Amino acid sequence: MALIVALLSSLLVLSASSPADALSLNHYEKTCPDVESIVTKAVQSATTKDKTIPAALLRLHFHDCFIRGCDASVLLYSKGNNKAEKDGPANLSLHGFYVIEGAKKEIEASCPGVVSCADILALAARDAVVLSGGPTWDVPKGRKDGRTSKASETIQLPAPTFNISQLQQSFSQRGLSMDDLVALSGGHTIGFSHCSSFQNRIRNFNATHDIDPTMHPSFAASLRSVCLINNKAKNAGATMDPSSTTFDNTYYKLILQGKTLFSSDQALLTNPKTKNLVYKFASSKQAFEKAFVNSMIKMGSLNGGQEIRKDCRVVN
């Protein structure tokens, strides 16, 4: 009996501490039933014109959630003397904002003041993965939009140069595990990187090696030919993996071959737990997709907002 009472009281504690504004799958069922189809159409239409859009939207959602939770703070424009997140050094290459802004405009026309920009971004990230041939999932909804966005806080984003302990710390500060780290890194199966994010590995790597010895020599050579020393080409860089518009598990196979761009990708082999997961995901696309979906839902529930913005670019 005492055990049952103890269990009941702990359940009560759990329910008391779960926020009233917890996310739910049917959050807009009555208030804005068409929200998901509006977002999907916007993402599809933009992708038809620009095949880099899915990777851009997935990255926008990551960069949003890692600063102040998934509160659409990354979408706010700088104003007066406040420099917003989108103008922070790590975010200067973010793009695809217009897809979210366009979807928001359309949603406002059919259900004004109901749907948050943060939810639109979370839905668009899911659609981006699906359109790239990846898994689908039901996105929990009910996020609120934040009122604060500071470029200075973008220093908290995990950097492509991070080692495994820095990565682990960055993720655990947000309640994300080593499993989440490896699964979410798989987002690097789509997209493009500028030379600046991996330059450290292909020239002057350290006192002993010019090139990072964990990088496959022919891969390093091809990157050096694209990223010239005094490179003035603003858009020079490389695709994250050869099938850069297809969401698959190629990324993990490339890690095992020493053919990924970032130090932070290669770092996943430097810890027994993360290394095991890399092998697991490299050998099973299904295992990767399942883990990725779980981790996206977990990351997507980091919330911190206060309002439903009328325009994603400015606070109310």
Stockholm file with secondary structure:
# STOCKHOLM 1.0

chainA/1-316         MALIVALLSSLLVLSASSPADALSLNHYEKTCPDVESIVTKAVQSATTKDKTIPAALLRLHFHDCFIRGCDASVLLYSKGNNKAEKDGPANLSLHGFYVIEGAKKEIEASCPGVVSCADILALAARDAVVLSGGPTWDVPKGRKDGRTSKASETIQLPAPTFNISQLQQSFSQRGLSMDDLVALSGGHTIGFSHCSSFQNRIRNFNATHDIDPTMHPSFAASLRSVCLINNKAKNAGATMDPSSTTFDNTYYKLILQGKTLFSSDQALLTNPKTKNLVYKFASSKQAFEKAFVNSMIKMGSLNGGQEIRKDCRVVN
#=GR chainA/1-316 SS CHHHHHHHHHHHHHHHHSCTTCCBTTTTTTTCTTHHHHHHHHHHHHHHHCTTHHHHHHHHHHHHHTTTSSSSGGGCCCBTTBCCGGGSGGGTTCCCHHHHHHHHHHHHHHSTTTSCHHHHHHHHHHHHHHHTTCCCCCCCBCCCBCSCCCGGGGGGSCCTTCCHHHHHHHHHTTTCCHHHHHHHHGGGGSCEEEGGGTHHHHSSCSSSCSSCTTSCHHHHHHHHHHSCTTCCCTTCEEESSSSTTSCSSHHHHHHHHTCCSCHHHHGGGSSHHHHHHHHHHHHCHHHHHHHHHHHHHHHHTCCCCCBCCSBTTBCC
#=GC SS_cons         CHHHHHHHHHHHHHHHHSCTTCCBTTTTTTTCTTHHHHHHHHHHHHHHHCTTHHHHHHHHHHHHHTTTSSSSGGGCCCBTTBCCGGGSGGGTTCCCHHHHHHHHHHHHHHSTTTSCHHHHHHHHHHHHHHHTTCCCCCCCBCCCBCSCCCGGGGGGSCCTTCCHHHHHHHHHTTTCCHHHHHHHHGGGGSCEEEGGGTHHHHSSCSSSCSSCTTSCHHHHHHHHHHSCTTCCCTTCEEESSSSTTSCSSHHHHHHHHTCCSCHHHHGGGSSHHHHHHHHHHHHCHHHHHHHHHHHHHHHHTCCCCCBCCSBTTBCC
//
